[in-house]
């Protein structure tokens, strides 16, 4: 775990106690990553800035609900920011994620995999299709579209060239599309 993230659970606990200085440190340590994730979803810088403000307001309000036994602090905050971004897109009735070749947005289904509001049957189908992928490819897709990792970050994590990561993502999404379209 990187040094700057080691104290995130303590910062969130302090934020739950309404410690403004702790909230500022939490924001300073996490906002760049959350902003990147939100920007990838909404594809508009001004809108991403609004979403981030709303996400941090929710983090401030909900800090007392964070439970480290359920997940990491970063995953909890990513979930709040990502869900807010998806809500904003739905409210605007726009699909701003990159659509697949057939016009359907399979990336949004992957992004909703870990907790977004999605039909139970669709979630189970997606999980079943993800399980068919080889382990590194599945992890790569989930980290990219649910965790907000860039291709460069994935290349470092998997110790592979960026072009290999691009191929894994492209082929993995194609396999997911085929699996999800199957009767």
MDAnalysis code that builds the backbone (N, CA, C; Angstrom):
import MDAnalysis as mda
import numpy as np

u = mda.Universe.empty(549, n_residues=183, atom_resindex=np.repeat(np.arange(183), 3), trajectory=True)
u.add_TopologyAttr("name", ["N", "CA", "C"] * 183)
u.add_TopologyAttr("resid", np.arange(1, 184))
u.add_TopologyAttr("resname", ["UNK", "UNK", "UNK", "UNK", "UNK", "UNK", "UNK", "UNK", "UNK", "UNK", "UNK", "UNK", "UNK", "UNK", "UNK", "UNK", "UNK", "UNK", "UNK", "UNK", "UNK", "UNK", "UNK", "UNK", "UNK", "UNK", "UNK", "UNK", "UNK", "UNK", "UNK", "UNK", "UNK", "UNK", "UNK", "UNK", "UNK", "UNK", "UNK", "UNK", "UNK", "UNK", "UNK", "UNK", "UNK", "UNK", "UNK", "UNK", "UNK", "UNK", "UNK", "UNK", "UNK", "UNK", "UNK", "UNK", "UNK", "UNK", "UNK", "UNK", "UNK", "UNK", "UNK", "UNK", "UNK", "UNK", "UNK", "UNK", "UNK", "UNK", "UNK", "UNK", "UNK", "UNK", "UNK", "UNK", "UNK", "UNK", "UNK", "UNK", "UNK", "UNK", "UNK", "UNK", "UNK", "UNK", "UNK", "UNK", "UNK", "UNK", "UNK", "UNK", "UNK", "UNK", "UNK", "UNK", "UNK", "UNK", "UNK", "UNK", "UNK", "UNK", "UNK", "UNK", "UNK", "UNK", "UNK", "UNK", "UNK", "UNK", "UNK", "UNK", "UNK", "UNK", "UNK", "UNK", "UNK", "UNK", "UNK", "UNK", "UNK", "UNK", "UNK", "UNK", "UNK", "UNK", "UNK", "UNK", "UNK", "UNK", "UNK", "UNK", "UNK", "UNK", "UNK", "UNK", "UNK", "UNK", "UNK", "UNK", "UNK", "UNK", "UNK", "UNK", "UNK", "UNK", "UNK", "UNK", "UNK", "UNK", "UNK", "UNK", "UNK", "UNK", "UNK", "UNK", "UNK", "UNK", "UNK", "UNK", "UNK", "UNK", "UNK", "UNK", "UNK", "UNK", "UNK", "UNK", "UNK", "UNK", "UNK", "UNK", "UNK", "UNK", "UNK", "UNK", "UNK", "UNK", "UNK", "UNK", "UNK", "UNK", "UNK"])
u.atoms.positions = np.array([
    [0.859, -1.180, 0.000],
    [0.000, 0.000, 0.000],
    [0.901, 1.238, 0.000],
    [0.660, 2.202, -0.914],
    [1.484, 3.405, -0.939],
    [1.397, 4.161, 0.375],
    [2.492, 4.847, 0.714],
    [2.573, 5.553, 1.994],
    [1.457, 6.564, 2.165],
    [1.097, 7.275, 1.097],
    [0.078, 8.310, 1.262],
    [-1.308, 7.749, 1.548],
    [-1.495, 6.462, 1.369],
    [-2.810, 5.866, 1.607],
    [-2.859, 5.061, 2.893],
    [-1.769, 4.932, 3.573],
    [-1.751, 4.104, 4.773],
    [-2.672, 4.625, 5.856],
    [-2.866, 5.922, 5.916],
    [-3.680, 6.478, 6.986],
    [-5.101, 6.829, 6.551],
    [-5.553, 6.361, 5.403],
    [-6.905, 6.678, 4.950],
    [-7.988, 6.238, 5.937],
    [-7.923, 5.044, 6.520],
    [-8.955, 4.684, 7.497],
    [-8.994, 5.653, 8.686],
    [-7.818, 6.093, 9.128],
    [-7.770, 7.057, 10.236],
    [-8.339, 8.409, 9.813],
    [-8.019, 8.827, 8.597],
    [-8.563, 10.093, 8.102],
    [-10.087, 10.027, 7.996],
    [-10.604, 8.928, 7.491],
    [-12.062, 8.793, 7.369],
    [-12.706, 8.795, 8.749],
    [-12.080, 8.150, 9.708],
    [-12.611, 8.165, 11.078],
    [-12.620, 9.591, 11.630],
    [-11.558, 10.350, 11.350],
    [-11.510, 11.749, 11.803],
    [-12.567, 12.583, 11.087],
    [-12.788, 12.322, 9.806],
    [-13.820, 13.032, 9.055],
    [-15.197, 12.711, 9.638],
    [-15.394, 11.468, 10.041],
    [-16.666, 11.086, 10.673],
    [-16.908, 11.909, 11.935],
    [-15.812, 12.311, 12.595],
    [-15.898, 13.175, 13.777],
    [-15.932, 14.651, 13.422],
    [-16.099, 14.939, 12.140],
    [-16.220, 16.314, 11.608],
    [-14.930, 17.125, 11.724],
    [-13.792, 16.457, 11.568],
    [-12.483, 17.112, 11.580],
    [-12.207, 17.659, 10.180],
    [-12.293, 18.977, 10.033],
    [-12.116, 19.618, 8.721],
    [-10.693, 19.483, 8.191],
    [-9.699, 19.526, 9.065],
    [-8.306, 19.374, 8.636],
    [-8.082, 17.965, 8.072],
    [-8.668, 16.981, 8.701],
    [-8.558, 15.608, 8.206],
    [-9.257, 15.480, 6.856],
    [-10.383, 16.147, 6.699],
    [-11.105, 16.116, 5.429],
    [-10.249, 16.720, 4.315],
    [-9.566, 17.825, 4.622],
    [-8.689, 18.451, 3.626],
    [-7.560, 17.496, 3.234],
    [-6.953, 16.830, 4.216],
    [-5.883, 15.877, 3.912],
    [-6.416, 14.700, 3.091],
    [-7.605, 14.235, 3.439],
    [-8.231, 13.153, 2.689],
    [-8.452, 13.584, 1.243],
    [-8.974, 14.784, 1.076],
    [-9.204, 15.318, -0.271],
    [-7.884, 15.441, -1.035],
    [-6.878, 15.995, -0.402],
    [-5.577, 16.182, -1.053],
    [-4.975, 14.853, -1.514],
    [-5.165, 13.814, -0.731],
    [-4.566, 12.519, -1.036],
    [-5.350, 11.697, -2.044],
    [-6.627, 11.991, -2.216],
    [-7.458, 11.103, -3.039],
    [-8.142, 11.778, -4.222],
    [-8.204, 13.079, -4.244],
    [-9.017, 13.760, -5.260],
    [-8.520, 13.554, -6.681],
    [-7.223, 13.481, -6.897],
    [-6.717, 13.297, -8.263],
    [-7.197, 11.966, -8.838],
    [-7.115, 10.919, -8.055],
    [-7.558, 9.594, -8.526],
    [-9.061, 9.574, -8.768],
    [-9.825, 10.122, -7.824],
    [-11.279, 10.132, -7.996],
    [-11.685, 10.988, -9.195],
    [-11.002, 12.113, -9.367],
    [-11.321, 12.978, -10.499],
    [-11.068, 12.241, -11.813],
    [-9.969, 11.515, -11.898],
    [-9.668, 10.751, -13.105],
    [-10.744, 9.724, -13.421],
    [-11.226, 9.053, -12.411],
    [-12.279, 8.050, -12.596],
    [-13.563, 8.712, -13.076],
    [-13.943, 9.783, -12.411],
    [-15.176, 10.492, -12.783],
    [-15.063, 11.057, -14.195],
    [-13.917, 11.628, -14.525],
    [-13.719, 12.206, -15.854],
    [-13.835, 11.143, -16.939],
    [-13.327, 9.938, -16.677],
    [-13.460, 8.850, -17.657],
    [-14.924, 8.475, -17.869],
    [-15.739, 8.647, -16.866],
    [-17.147, 8.283, -16.984],
    [-17.949, 9.391, -17.667],
    [-17.807, 10.626, -17.198],
    [-18.660, 11.704, -17.723],
    [-18.090, 12.378, -18.962],
    [-16.777, 12.256, -19.188],
    [-16.108, 12.787, -20.383],
    [-16.254, 14.295, -20.562],
    [-16.442, 15.006, -19.464],
    [-16.570, 16.465, -19.522],
    [-15.948, 17.023, -18.246],
    [-14.915, 17.861, -18.398],
    [-14.150, 18.351, -17.252],
    [-15.022, 19.141, -16.278],
    [-15.831, 20.054, -16.776],
    [-16.669, 20.875, -15.889],
    [-17.664, 20.000, -15.126],
    [-18.259, 19.064, -15.827],
    [-19.212, 18.159, -15.174],
    [-18.496, 17.276, -14.157],
    [-17.300, 16.824, -14.485],
    [-16.516, 15.999, -13.550],
    [-16.203, 16.787, -12.282],
    [-15.894, 18.068, -12.413],
    [-15.621, 18.893, -11.230],
    [-16.855, 18.997, -10.338],
    [-18.028, 19.143, -10.948],
    [-19.275, 19.190, -10.165],
    [-19.513, 17.858, -9.449],
    [-19.308, 16.773, -10.182],
    [-19.533, 15.451, -9.607],
    [-18.582, 15.208, -8.435],
    [-17.325, 15.606, -8.584],
    [-16.344, 15.433, -7.502],
    [-16.766, 16.213, -6.261],
    [-17.247, 17.439, -6.453],
    [-17.721, 18.223, -5.300],
    [-18.850, 17.493, -4.590],
    [-19.795, 16.981, -5.359],
    [-20.918, 16.252, -4.772],
    [-20.444, 14.959, -4.096],
    [-19.484, 14.284, -4.715],
    [-18.967, 13.036, -4.137],
    [-18.284, 13.306, -2.794],
    [-17.483, 14.362, -2.725],
    [-16.817, 14.662, -1.453],
    [-17.808, 15.148, -0.397],
    [-18.859, 15.792, -0.816],
    [-19.910, 16.148, 0.139],
    [-20.514, 14.866, 0.723],
    [-20.758, 13.885, -0.136],
    [-21.305, 12.609, 0.351],
    [-20.300, 11.877, 1.241],
    [-19.029, 11.955, 0.880],
    [-17.992, 11.333, 1.721],
    [-18.002, 11.981, 3.106],
    [-18.109, 13.308, 3.149],
    [-18.182, 14.043, 4.421],
    [-19.396, 13.582, 5.227],
    [-20.543, 13.512, 4.544],
    [-21.790, 13.152, 5.218],
    [-21.829, 11.688, 5.656],
    [-21.216, 10.808, 4.876],
    [-21.334, 9.368, 5.109],
    [-20.083, 8.738, 5.732],
    [-19.108, 9.542, 6.127],
    [-17.860, 8.995, 6.659],
    [-18.097, 8.034, 7.821],
    [-19.091, 8.299, 8.615],
    [-19.358, 7.423, 9.770],
    [-19.883, 6.042, 9.346],
    [-20.300, 5.894, 8.098],
    [-20.813, 4.606, 7.631],
    [-19.725, 3.721, 7.039],
    [-18.513, 4.261, 6.861],
    [-17.432, 3.460, 6.281],
    [-17.056, 2.331, 7.238],
    [-16.922, 1.125, 6.668],
    [-16.526, -0.048, 7.456],
    [-15.348, -0.716, 6.771],
    [-14.205, -0.696, 7.426],
    [-12.999, -1.246, 6.814],
    [-13.076, -2.753, 6.612],
    [-13.960, -3.438, 7.341],
    [-14.092, -4.876, 7.151],
    [-14.820, -5.223, 5.851],
    [-15.470, -4.246, 5.241],
    [-16.188, -4.479, 3.984],
    [-15.315, -4.164, 2.774],
    [-14.459, -3.160, 2.886],
    [-13.620, -2.805, 1.755],
    [-12.614, -1.734, 2.111],
    [-11.704, -1.490, 1.181],
    [-10.679, -0.480, 1.415],
    [-11.301, 0.914, 1.360],
    [-10.656, 1.891, 1.993],
    [-11.174, 3.258, 1.959],
    [-11.257, 3.796, 0.529],
    [-10.247, 3.492, -0.276],
    [-10.245, 3.998, -1.648],
    [-11.387, 3.382, -2.446],
    [-11.623, 2.098, -2.272],
    [-12.731, 1.445, -2.982],
    [-14.067, 2.059, -2.570],
    [-14.213, 2.363, -1.294],
    [-15.444, 2.992, -0.791],
    [-15.644, 4.355, -1.430],
    [-14.581, 5.159, -1.474],
    [-14.694, 6.500, -2.059],
    [-14.888, 6.428, -3.571],
    [-14.222, 5.489, -4.237],
    [-14.413, 5.312, -5.684],
    [-15.855, 4.952, -5.965],
    [-16.418, 4.091, -5.154],
    [-17.812, 3.689, -5.341],
    [-18.748, 4.890, -5.229],
    [-18.526, 5.733, -4.243],
    [-19.353, 6.930, -4.077],
    [-19.226, 7.839, -5.300],
    [-17.997, 8.104, -5.727],
    [-17.767, 9.006, -6.861],
    [-18.312, 8.411, -8.163],
    [-18.035, 7.135, -8.396],
    [-18.495, 6.484, -9.622],
    [-20.019, 6.430, -9.680],
    [-20.642, 6.066, -8.577],
    [-22.103, 6.005, -8.561],
    [-22.716, 7.382, -8.792],
    [-22.106, 8.414, -8.226],
    [-22.611, 9.779, -8.441],
    [-22.472, 10.166, -9.906],
    [-21.343, 9.815, -10.525],
    [-21.132, 10.124, -11.945],
    [-22.171, 9.412, -12.816],
    [-22.414, 8.153, -12.513],
    [-23.405, 7.392, -13.285],
    [-24.796, 7.978, -13.076],
    [-25.125, 8.384, -11.855],
    [-26.414, 9.022, -11.585],
    [-26.586, 10.295, -12.413],
    [-25.527, 11.100, -12.493],
    [-25.592, 12.349, -13.256],
    [-25.843, 12.054, -14.733],
    [-25.177, 11.048, -15.258],
    [-25.376, 10.676, -16.659],
    [-26.819, 10.219, -16.879],
    [-27.312, 9.411, -15.977],
    [-28.701, 8.930, -16.110],
    [-29.689, 10.089, -16.037],
    [-29.440, 11.034, -15.140],
    [-30.336, 12.187, -15.013],
    [-30.352, 13.013, -16.283],
    [-29.240, 13.083, -16.953],
    [-29.136, 13.870, -18.184],
    [-29.586, 13.093, -19.413],
    [-29.921, 11.803, -19.205],
    [-30.350, 10.933, -20.302],
    [-29.332, 10.904, -21.431],
    [-28.066, 10.891, -21.054],
    [-26.987, 10.817, -22.040],
    [-26.115, 9.625, -21.693],
    [-25.556, 9.033, -22.710],
    [-24.551, 8.004, -22.497],
    [-23.243, 8.608, -22.969],
    [-22.398, 8.949, -22.009],
    [-21.158, 9.630, -22.332],
    [-19.949, 8.698, -22.314],
    [-20.152, 7.440, -21.980],
    [-19.055, 6.494, -22.057],
    [-18.894, 6.066, -23.514],
    [-17.733, 5.605, -23.877],
    [-17.476, 5.193, -25.252],
    [-18.350, 3.996, -25.601],
    [-19.227, 4.127, -26.594],
    [-20.098, 3.010, -26.952],
    [-19.340, 1.945, -27.728],
    [-19.851, 0.732, -27.695],
    [-19.264, -0.348, -28.478],
    [-19.593, -0.152, -29.949],
    [-19.072, -1.013, -30.779],
    [-19.258, -0.889, -32.221],
    [-20.731, -0.944, -32.606],
    [-21.525, -1.669, -31.841],
    [-22.934, -1.808, -32.171],
    [-23.800, -0.728, -31.515],
    [-23.156, 0.247, -30.850],
    [-23.894, 1.345, -30.242],
    [-24.331, 1.091, -28.815],
    [-24.279, -0.164, -28.354],
    [-24.641, -0.449, -26.969],
    [-23.448, -0.190, -26.076],
    [-23.685, 0.275, -24.900],
    [-22.611, 0.670, -24.003],
    [-22.313, -0.429, -22.994],
    [-21.458, -1.362, -23.372],
    [-21.115, -2.475, -22.495],
    [-20.217, -2.015, -21.365],
    [-19.500, -0.916, -21.563],
    [-18.624, -0.419, -20.506],
    [-19.427, 0.012, -19.291],
    [-20.601, 0.573, -19.512],
    [-21.420, 0.993, -18.382],
    [-21.856, -0.222, -17.557],
    [-22.126, -1.333, -18.234],
    [-22.498, -2.540, -17.498],
    [-21.332, -3.026, -16.652],
    [-20.115, -2.961, -17.197],
    [-18.947, -3.370, -16.419],
    [-18.764, -2.420, -15.245],
    [-18.939, -1.103, -15.467],
    [-18.771, -0.120, -14.393],
    [-19.784, -0.344, -13.281],
    [-20.970, -0.861, -13.622],
    [-22.007, -1.073, -12.616],
    [-21.841, -2.404, -11.892],
    [-20.825, -3.187, -12.268],
    [-20.650, -4.531, -11.733],
    [-20.567, -4.590, -10.226],
    [-19.881, -3.651, -9.575],
    [-19.623, -3.820, -8.144],
    [-20.450, -2.899, -7.269],
    [-21.734, -2.796, -7.517],
    [-22.553, -2.095, -6.551],
    [-23.483, -1.053, -7.117],
    [-23.346, -0.704, -8.382],
    [-24.271, 0.261, -8.948],
    [-25.646, -0.365, -9.073],
    [-26.652, 0.449, -9.256],
    [-27.989, -0.099, -9.421],
    [-28.084, -0.739, -10.789],
    [-28.294, -2.020, -10.809],
    [-28.396, -2.751, -12.061],
    [-29.341, -3.923, -11.812],
    [-30.050, -4.332, -12.838],
    [-30.952, -5.457, -12.762],
    [-30.184, -6.682, -12.268],
    [-30.764, -7.425, -11.332],
    [-30.094, -8.574, -10.730],
    [-29.722, -9.598, -11.795],
    [-30.609, -9.855, -12.735],
    [-30.326, -10.819, -13.793],
    [-29.163, -10.346, -14.665],
    [-29.142, -9.051, -14.983],
    [-28.042, -8.501, -15.785],
    [-26.730, -8.589, -15.031],
    [-26.756, -8.292, -13.735],
    [-25.540, -8.378, -12.924],
    [-25.017, -9.803, -12.888],
    [-25.924, -10.768, -12.710],
    [-25.509, -12.169, -12.662],
    [-24.961, -12.629, -14.008],
    [-25.576, -12.176, -15.090],
    [-25.067, -12.509, -16.420],
    [-23.683, -11.933, -16.629],
    [-23.495, -10.708, -16.206],
    [-22.188, -10.069, -16.343],
    [-21.149, -10.814, -15.510],
    [-21.497, -11.165, -14.303],
    [-20.569, -11.909, -13.448],
    [-20.209, -13.248, -14.096],
    [-21.211, -13.944, -14.632],
    [-20.974, -15.233, -15.291],
    [-20.032, -15.046, -16.480],
    [-20.249, -14.012, -17.265],
    [-19.402, -13.760, -18.429],
    [-17.994, -13.345, -18.016],
    [-17.872, -12.548, -16.984],
    [-16.547, -12.162, -16.500],
    [-15.769, -13.391, -16.017],
    [-16.467, -14.331, -15.388],
    [-15.802, -15.527, -14.883],
    [-15.248, -16.401, -16.001],
    [-15.741, -16.240, -17.217],
    [-15.246, -17.015, -18.354],
    [-13.907, -16.494, -18.867],
    [-13.587, -15.257, -18.540],
    [-12.326, -14.675, -18.990],
    [-11.171, -15.240, -18.172],
    [-9.983, -15.249, -18.777],
    [-8.798, -15.664, -18.028],
    [-8.543, -14.654, -16.923],
    [-7.952, -15.122, -15.832],
    [-7.773, -14.305, -14.627],
    [-7.124, -12.940, -14.884],
    [-5.963, -12.866, -15.570],
    [-5.350, -11.539, -15.727],
    [-6.222, -10.587, -16.552],
    [-6.875, -11.126, -17.570],
    [-7.732, -10.295, -18.413],
    [-8.944, -9.794, -17.627],
    [-9.549, -10.665, -16.828],
    [-10.698, -10.277, -16.005],
    [-10.298, -9.195, -15.003],
    [-9.176, -9.420, -14.311],
    [-8.710, -8.417, -13.349],
    [-8.430, -7.091, -14.029],
    [-7.841, -7.160, -15.196],
    [-7.508, -5.950, -15.944],
    [-8.777, -5.165, -16.291],
    [-9.801, -5.839, -16.758],
    [-11.060, -5.176, -17.122],
    [-11.729, -4.570, -15.897],
    [-11.798, -5.324, -14.822],
    [-12.451, -4.820, -13.614],
    [-11.687, -3.621, -13.046],
    [-10.357, -3.702, -13.022],
    [-9.569, -2.576, -12.516],
    [-9.711, -1.347, -13.412],
    [-9.782, -1.568, -14.720],
    [-9.906, -0.436, -15.646],
    [-11.271, 0.233, -15.544],
    [-12.332, -0.554, -15.570],
    [-13.659, 0.032, -15.683],
    [-14.415, 0.171, -14.364],
    [-13.968, -0.512, -13.339],
    [-14.580, -0.338, -12.023],
    [-13.658, 0.427, -11.081],
    [-12.358, 0.240, -11.252],
    [-11.387, 0.882, -10.374],
    [-10.771, 2.135, -10.940],
    [-10.982, 2.394, -12.228],
    [-10.486, 3.616, -12.830],
    [-9.003, 3.621, -13.154],
    [-8.380, 2.465, -13.206],
    [-6.962, 2.407, -13.521],
    [-6.729, 2.758, -14.995],
    [-5.666, 3.501, -15.253],
    [-5.294, 3.833, -16.630],
    [-4.565, 2.645, -17.247],
    [-4.387, 2.678, -18.560],
    [-3.651, 1.605, -19.230],
    [-2.209, 1.553, -18.737],
    [-1.613, 2.726, -18.512],
    [-0.237, 2.764, -17.999],
    [-0.152, 2.134, -16.611],
    [-1.117, 2.447, -15.740],
    [-1.131, 1.864, -14.396],
    [-1.305, 0.343, -14.471],
    [-2.163, -0.115, -15.388],
    [-2.369, -1.551, -15.548],
    [-1.117, -2.235, -16.083],
    [-0.435, -1.574, -17.006],
    [0.799, -2.133, -17.559],
    [1.834, -2.330, -16.450],
    [1.944, -1.357, -15.572],
    [2.878, -1.481, -14.454],
    [2.434, -2.588, -13.503],
    [1.161, -2.632, -13.191],
    [0.645, -3.614, -12.236],
    [0.824, -5.051, -12.735],
    [0.550, -5.268, -14.037],
    [0.639, -6.615, -14.600],
    [1.995, -6.907, -15.238],
    [2.887, -5.910, -15.179],
    [4.225, -6.042, -15.747],
    [4.168, -6.494, -17.199],
    [3.354, -5.800, -17.964],
    [3.175, -6.065, -19.386],
    [3.244, -4.739, -20.137],
    [3.548, -4.791, -21.446],
    [3.541, -3.557, -22.239],
    [2.122, -2.986, -22.343],
    [2.033, -1.683, -22.538],
    [0.735, -1.022, -22.659],
    [-0.074, -1.632, -23.805],
    [0.590, -1.983, -24.908],
    [-0.137, -2.577, -26.038],
    [-0.765, -3.914, -25.672],
    [-0.129, -4.678, -24.806],
    [-0.719, -5.932, -24.332],
    [-1.972, -5.646, -23.516],
    [-1.907, -4.624, -22.673],
    [-3.072, -4.241, -21.868],
    [-4.218, -3.813, -22.781],
    [-3.911, -3.009, -23.794],
    [-4.941, -2.589, -24.756],
    [-5.584, -3.804, -25.416],
    [-4.753, -4.781, -25.784],
    [-5.276, -5.999, -26.420],
    [-6.155, -6.773, -25.450],
    [-5.697, -6.930, -24.200],
    [-6.513, -7.625, -23.198],
    [-7.867, -6.941, -23.039],
    [-7.862, -5.628, -22.929],
    [-9.118, -4.891, -22.737],
    [-10.019, -5.040, -23.951],
    [-9.458, -4.859, -25.134],
    [-10.263, -4.939, -26.364],
    [-10.868, -6.334, -26.533],
    [-10.033, -7.361, -26.406],
    [-10.517, -8.734, -26.583],
    [-11.458, -9.144, -25.455],
    [-11.152, -8.702, -24.239],
    [-12.017, -9.029, -23.105],
    [-13.402, -8.424, -23.245],
    [-13.449, -7.154, -23.673],
    [-14.752, -6.509, -23.874],
    [-15.515, -7.157, -25.023],
    [-14.802, -7.560, -26.069],
    [-15.454, -8.255, -27.179],
    [-16.035, -9.590, -26.700],
    [-15.266, -10.320, -25.877],
    [-15.755, -11.591, -25.331],
    [-16.964, -11.365, -24.430],
    [-16.924, -10.309, -23.618],
    [-18.080, -9.988, -22.767],
    [-19.302, -9.675, -23.609],
    [-19.114, -8.885, -24.656],
    [-20.227, -8.522, -25.540],
    [-20.853, -9.778, -26.133],
    [-20.014, -10.677, -26.657],
    [-20.507, -11.924, -27.263],
    [-21.249, -12.760, -26.229],
    [-20.669, -12.890, -25.047],
    [-21.288, -13.691, -23.983],
    [-22.631, -13.098, -23.554],
    [-22.679, -11.794, -23.407],
    [-23.908, -11.150, -22.936],
    [-25.007, -11.140, -23.997],
    [-24.614, -11.192, -25.275],
    [-25.601, -11.222, -26.356],
    [-26.160, -12.605, -26.590],
    [-25.459, -13.639, -26.092],
    [-25.882, -15.033, -26.305],
    [-27.213, -15.273, -25.612],
    [-28.083, -16.061, -26.257],
    [-29.412, -16.351, -25.646],
    [-29.312, -17.222, -24.422],
])
